[in-house]
C-alpha cells in the first residue's frame, strides 16, 4: 500500500509540474503577443 501511494504521489507531482509548465509557457506566449502588439 505504501508503494502504491508513493507511486500515485509521484504521478500527481509529475502532472502538476506539467500543468504548471504549460501554464507558464502559455503566459509567456500571451505576454509576447501583448508586447508585440503594444510596443
C-alpha atoms as one frame of an Amber mdcrd trajectory, in Angstrom:
protein
   0.000   0.000   0.000   2.841   2.401   0.816   4.417   1.698  -2.580   1.123
   2.391  -4.336   0.641   5.752  -2.619   4.255   6.741  -3.312   3.760   5.950
  -6.988   0.449   7.810  -7.044   2.026  10.830  -5.343   4.914  10.811  -7.834
   2.447  10.649 -10.726   0.427  13.532  -9.261   3.605  15.599  -8.860   4.572
  14.898 -12.482   1.138  16.005 -13.668   1.331  19.140 -11.510   4.741  20.039
 -12.934   3.423  19.534 -16.461   0.331  21.653 -15.812   2.382  24.422 -14.187
   4.918  24.303 -17.023   2.143  24.563 -19.603   0.547  27.473 -17.741   3.873
  29.322 -17.588   4.571  28.679 -21.278   1.078  29.899 -22.182   1.541  33.002
 -20.034   4.862  33.783 -21.706   3.348  33.376 -25.178   0.468  35.676 -24.258
   2.884  38.249 -22.826   4.948  38.104 -26.018   1.846  38.712 -28.169   0.801
  41.576 -25.902   4.239  43.212 -26.074   4.458  42.852 -29.858   1.025  44.421
 -30.228   1.641  47.393 -27.922   5.347  48.169 -28.371
